[in-house]
Amino acid sequence: MLNSIVKKIFSTIVGIFVLVMLIQLVLQNFFLEDIYTNMKISKIEKNFNQLCEEYNSQKWTNLQLNEKTVDYQNENGASILIFNENKDILNDSFLEAFNYITIRDGEEKELKIMIDFMIDEEGNFRNSDNKINDGEKIKVLGMRMKGTNFIEPLEIKQTNASFVSDEGYGTWDELYKKNPYDLVAIRGEVIAKNLVVRDQGILSYQQEKLFNEVKSYWIEKSKNPQEVKEILKKGRYEFVEEYSGLLIVVLVKKVEEVDDIPTYVFSLFTLENIHDAFQLLNGYYYYIFAFQLGLVLVLVYFYSKWITKPLIKLIDSAKSISELDFTKRTDISTNDELSILSDSLNNISNNLSTTIEKLESSNNQLAIEAIKKADNEERMRNLLMSLSHEFKTPLGIISGFLEIIRDGVYEKEPEYYINVISEEIEKLNGLVLETIELSKLETGSYKLNLSEFEIKPFIEALMSKFEKPLKDKNMPFELKIEDKIVIGDISKIEQVMINLLSNGMRYSPNGERIEVTSKFHKDDLYLHIKNYGVIIDDDLDKIWDRFYRTEKSRNRRLGGSGLGLTIVKNILELHDSDYGVKNIDNGVEFYFSLKLKN
């Protein structure tokens, strides 16, 4: 499963990259050339139309017109020429891109003579032996370019040389025939030269191309008015220049409203023959495509590993949680959605772990309570069985003596029977009270009322209650208690002492001694209660059981419910006391501990 995720991501990303590269390859081979051509033509055509509209509506001055046409030329890389129906050139800045010399004639007028036919691409005269120098006097035969101070020469004569423009004669031949009065012959002194360096190859002659197209439009195309009309209607024409292979686009627009004289705007730009360039590049595209594909495979492989690594951790963590194993934690810190998911999984694991622990604890508590309940029920059943047994004898005595009194068959005085019945009722009452007390202690629901009290005054006050019984049995009493403060439920400790002292007085013969002493051990005070004249032969560990009596033959005579020591055991266990019983020399010793106040 994990491998399939990596493969899916790897194959998906590689597929997307390959598709994108294929689309790019197809576009470059079949559509990019047309897209490039159409976009460039559309852009320049839009700017051309906008310029014509502004020119028609805003009535620019000659200076503004020159600035706007120069901006247009620089922005679009397209030459622009504007002239009217009278053949006046309106943006004479167009001619500044040509090679020319400036002469001053006899009337001190400055005229500019175009000499492109004499200058090479480096801006030098083509024939180094035939130059035109500053200060030299020359004669020029040419045609005035209306609206400007430029003259296109047919022939330039020096003192010993002559330069003839064959192109000028050939191009303007028809014009000469139509307008022989446009020809001028002037004399003047050369005062400046403007020689242009053509450092952009054939693109540097874009101005000349436009100028020649305009001449062609007026001289040759004018022979066919219908063709001119169609060109103006279409707004442009284009052709591939034979010797350069360049695509030449010429934009043409007739502006009707400039000074009420029809005006024509021509713009020419060239489009490089990018077809051959793309054909040449296409061969390299296959190698580039192969290189990119290899690079993409490597990069996507490592990217897939990198992107799926935290995902695999999350899957492992989720799987562990599903198997109730909450020990695994994810440590993703990518600060993105995966990091948030990691934190959420960790929280889910923690919450589930805590909840399950609480449920287990609750179940254990319920099980303990169930066991405790069962123990209490079993204890109550045993207690009731024991009580029923203990109740038989006194109830039998009471019943028998009541029958004797009712039938009047006395063998002794009636007071004897009444006293016996009263003693048995008192025993039953004591047995019931102790049973209730023991039941409270054994259920575990009894809460001690702990307090600090001085042990010596407490024991002394308690022993005063036993003075008469001890005197009646002629039993001497010895008390050696440290004056310390202990912690305990004073009423229950009193009950413990009463039960132990009563038990000692009950089983010790008359005249035997009773001792109560104390000892320290660590943080506890131990009380020792000793009675002499009797020992426990066996079953010493059963002495704390309910209804257990060491003297089976005298149990009725000696009295006691058989629950006193069991109550003592339960009270001392609630106090976490160390207690016990042991035989000593001619006697029995009970002991228990109480916590000392710090």
Disulfide bonds with the S-S distance in Angstrom:
none
